Amino acid sequence: MNFDPTDEQRRWRDLARDFAQGAILPRAVVLDREQMFPYDIIAEMARLGLMGLTLPEEYGGSGGDFVAYMLALEEISRADTSVGITMEAHISLGCAPLAAYGTTEQKDEFLRRCATGERLWAFGLTEEEAGTDAGGTRTTAELEGGEWVINGSKKWITNSGTDVTAGVTVIARTGTRENGRPELTALIVPQETSGYTRGPGYEKLGWRASDQHPLYFEDCRVPEEYMLGERGAGLRQFLRTLDGGRVAVAALSVGLAQACFDEAVARARERHQFGKAIGEFQAIQFKLADMAMEIELARNLVLKAAWLKDQGRPFSREASMAKVFASEAAKRAADQAVQIHGGEGFMEGSAVARYWRQVKINEIGEGTSEINRQIIAHSLLAESAEAAKAKMVAQ
Ligand SMILES: Cc1cc2nc3c(=O)[nH]c(=O)nc-3n(C[C@H](O)[C@H](O)[C@H](O)COP(=O)(O)OP(=O)(O)OC[C@H]3O[C@@H](n4cnc5c(N)ncnc54)[C@H](O)[C@@H]3O)c2cc1C
């Protein structure tokens, strides 16, 4: 077993770290306070190849592997999770399905302009009645004279309303199956399509410098050829997309946990009480040790799931494990980082107060902890305990 990153993976990690620490971290406070989408930062990340890290080179992407992407995303999120989620939602949710299921024509028309990251692409699954129950989609699409006519709405869709967004892939009900369940199909909707509009952005607890909007479709027409993948395969495609997204949100969580740890260690060294640095008290040392252990475990889970994905092996259960553990470890890290800062950590100006606000969404977005625990349990119960265990040990 080899835990060393390859030269290429190390190069992406170091590039992301240098850029994040030099160009993102110093602006994170203002971006969060002003809820400002950082166009210049995203443009520079696109120029560096970070916004298309895993996307195919033939369409302008960087052609990196998933492990490299996770290492880079951790570094970006360590500086600011708003920028991290913008990168993640663009690569994993927006572009990855275009690359995986698109026809050559669709990739030429849509992926080519987004694979560099100069333009962004969004992923529209969630609706008022379809949250965790992603199959509860109410948005409909009917074929009429060679066009899909879409009606309905979506909610909280990341990267859907920036000045550089090129479009969104949405899931819509295109019929009812014999067993009464909905037939769900993925459709490509370019940004300027008539009948497609977006509502105002949201006031959020975290990810405040990222972009989310409600989407509205009123007799919105796209050509029949804008169907992504097979008719009726939409939910399966989107759930597969979310597997990759979950590993990425886990990497984002590790980055945020690491940022909490960085601040906590600095404070433990600097703050003196009873005539010594608080880091000399065993109570504080144990908090730091627990944080470090959990971050190490979470990072290993992320990298293992990413490695499985790179090998083309099943990774769905590991993706859920990484997502649950990393997001919850990040929450504990943010909580302890505030505790180590005492009252200063409660002040809005302190970095750890911002981290404490930002960390919660990681347990919700791209599948809540509850649904991910169910995925893990179902995958274990669906096979014999021996087979499940053998898989876990061998994979
Ligand atoms: C900032 C932000 C950005 C987002 N970006 C996107 C995006 O780009 N694209 C997109 O499509 N969506 C996006 N989402 C939506 C996100 O994926 C959903 O919020 C998430 O899937 C949970 O759905 P929900 O919020 O409706 O919660 P609900 O489904 O209403 O769940 C509420 C609670 O009930 C629990 N629960 C529900 N069902 C079960 C069950 N069967 N068993 C046990 N517990 C259950 C949940 O775990 C949760 O604790 C975004 C959300 C936010 C807040």
The ligand as an SDF file (V2000), in Angstrom:
LIG
                    3D

 53 58  0  0  0  0  0  0  0  0999 V2000
  -26.8630   26.2210    0.1160 C   0  0  0  0  0  0  0  0  0  0  0  0
  -27.4830   25.0630   -0.5890 C   0  0  0  0  0  0  0  0  0  0  0  0
  -27.0520   24.7060   -1.8750 C   0  0  0  0  0  0  0  0  0  0  0  0
  -27.6920   23.6520   -2.5680 C   0  0  0  0  0  0  0  0  0  0  0  0
  -27.3090   23.3730   -3.8720 N   0  0  0  0  0  0  0  0  0  0  0  0
  -28.0420   22.4850   -4.5920 C   0  0  0  0  0  0  0  0  0  0  0  0
  -27.7900   22.2840   -5.9950 C   0  0  0  0  0  0  0  0  0  0  0  0
  -26.8770   22.8700   -6.5770 O   0  0  0  0  0  0  0  0  0  0  0  0
  -28.5980   21.4190   -6.6810 N   0  0  0  0  0  0  0  0  0  0  0  0
  -29.6160   20.7340   -6.0750 C   0  0  0  0  0  0  0  0  0  0  0  0
  -30.3220   19.9840   -6.7590 O   0  0  0  0  0  0  0  0  0  0  0  0
  -29.8600   20.8860   -4.7380 N   0  0  0  0  0  0  0  0  0  0  0  0
  -29.1070   21.7410   -3.9940 C   0  0  0  0  0  0  0  0  0  0  0  0
  -29.3580   21.9090   -2.6430 N   0  0  0  0  0  0  0  0  0  0  0  0
  -30.3890   21.0870   -1.9920 C   0  0  0  0  0  0  0  0  0  0  0  0
  -29.8270   20.0370   -1.0280 C   0  0  0  0  0  0  0  0  0  0  0  0
  -29.2460   18.9880   -1.7340 O   0  0  0  0  0  0  0  0  0  0  0  0
  -30.9900   19.6000   -0.1070 C   0  0  0  0  0  0  0  0  0  0  0  0
  -31.1550   20.6440    0.8400 O   0  0  0  0  0  0  0  0  0  0  0  0
  -30.7480   18.2990    0.6040 C   0  0  0  0  0  0  0  0  0  0  0  0
  -30.7200   17.2220   -0.3140 O   0  0  0  0  0  0  0  0  0  0  0  0
  -31.8180   17.9820    1.6730 C   0  0  0  0  0  0  0  0  0  0  0  0
  -33.0980   18.2130    1.2150 O   0  0  0  0  0  0  0  0  0  0  0  0
  -34.0690   19.1740    2.0690 P   0  0  0  0  0  0  0  0  0  0  0  0
  -33.3040   20.3760    2.4370 O   0  0  0  0  0  0  0  0  0  0  0  0
  -35.3240   19.3780    1.3060 O   0  0  0  0  0  0  0  0  0  0  0  0
  -34.3650   18.3930    3.4080 O   0  0  0  0  0  0  0  0  0  0  0  0
  -35.6160   17.4100    3.7190 P   0  0  0  0  0  0  0  0  0  0  0  0
  -35.6590   16.3390    2.6790 O   0  0  0  0  0  0  0  0  0  0  0  0
  -36.8280   18.2280    3.9580 O   0  0  0  0  0  0  0  0  0  0  0  0
  -35.1590   16.7470    5.0730 O   0  0  0  0  0  0  0  0  0  0  0  0
  -35.4320   17.3030    6.3700 C   0  0  0  0  0  0  0  0  0  0  0  0
  -34.9190   16.3500    7.4260 C   0  0  0  0  0  0  0  0  0  0  0  0
  -35.5950   15.0850    7.3130 O   0  0  0  0  0  0  0  0  0  0  0  0
  -34.6640   14.0300    7.1620 C   0  0  0  0  0  0  0  0  0  0  0  0
  -35.1890   12.9900    6.3000 N   0  0  0  0  0  0  0  0  0  0  0  0
  -35.8410   13.1330    5.1230 C   0  0  0  0  0  0  0  0  0  0  0  0
  -36.1560   11.9370    4.6030 N   0  0  0  0  0  0  0  0  0  0  0  0
  -35.6790   11.0040    5.4700 C   0  0  0  0  0  0  0  0  0  0  0  0
  -35.6910    9.5890    5.5040 C   0  0  0  0  0  0  0  0  0  0  0  0
  -36.2200    8.8370    4.5190 N   0  0  0  0  0  0  0  0  0  0  0  0
  -35.1470    8.9800    6.5590 N   0  0  0  0  0  0  0  0  0  0  0  0
  -34.5660    9.6900    7.5660 C   0  0  0  0  0  0  0  0  0  0  0  0
  -34.5310   11.0380    7.5880 N   0  0  0  0  0  0  0  0  0  0  0  0
  -35.0700   11.6730    6.5470 C   0  0  0  0  0  0  0  0  0  0  0  0
  -33.4250   14.7010    6.5450 C   0  0  0  0  0  0  0  0  0  0  0  0
  -32.2540   13.9390    6.7650 O   0  0  0  0  0  0  0  0  0  0  0  0
  -33.4190   16.0330    7.2660 C   0  0  0  0  0  0  0  0  0  0  0  0
  -32.8290   15.8940    8.5350 O   0  0  0  0  0  0  0  0  0  0  0  0
  -28.7290   22.9280   -1.9310 C   0  0  0  0  0  0  0  0  0  0  0  0
  -29.1140   23.2610   -0.6370 C   0  0  0  0  0  0  0  0  0  0  0  0
  -28.5390   24.3290    0.0270 C   0  0  0  0  0  0  0  0  0  0  0  0
  -29.0550   24.6870    1.3880 C   0  0  0  0  0  0  0  0  0  0  0  0
  1  2  1  0
  2  3  1  0
  2 52  2  0
  3  4  2  0
  4  5  1  0
  4 50  1  0
  5  6  2  0
  6  7  1  0
  6 13  1  0
  7  8  2  0
  7  9  1  0
  9 10  1  0
 10 11  2  0
 10 12  1  0
 12 13  2  0
 13 14  1  0
 14 15  1  0
 14 50  1  0
 15 16  1  0
 16 17  1  0
 16 18  1  0
 18 19  1  0
 18 20  1  0
 20 21  1  0
 20 22  1  0
 22 23  1  0
 23 24  1  0
 24 25  2  0
 24 26  1  0
 24 27  1  0
 27 28  1  0
 28 29  2  0
 28 30  1  0
 28 31  1  0
 31 32  1  0
 32 33  1  0
 33 34  1  0
 33 48  1  0
 34 35  1  0
 35 36  1  0
 35 46  1  0
 36 37  1  0
 36 45  1  0
 37 38  2  0
 38 39  1  0
 39 40  1  0
 39 45  2  0
 40 41  1  0
 40 42  2  0
 42 43  1  0
 43 44  2  0
 44 45  1  0
 46 47  1  0
 46 48  1  0
 48 49  1  0
 50 51  2  0
 51 52  1  0
 52 53  1  0
M  END
$$$$
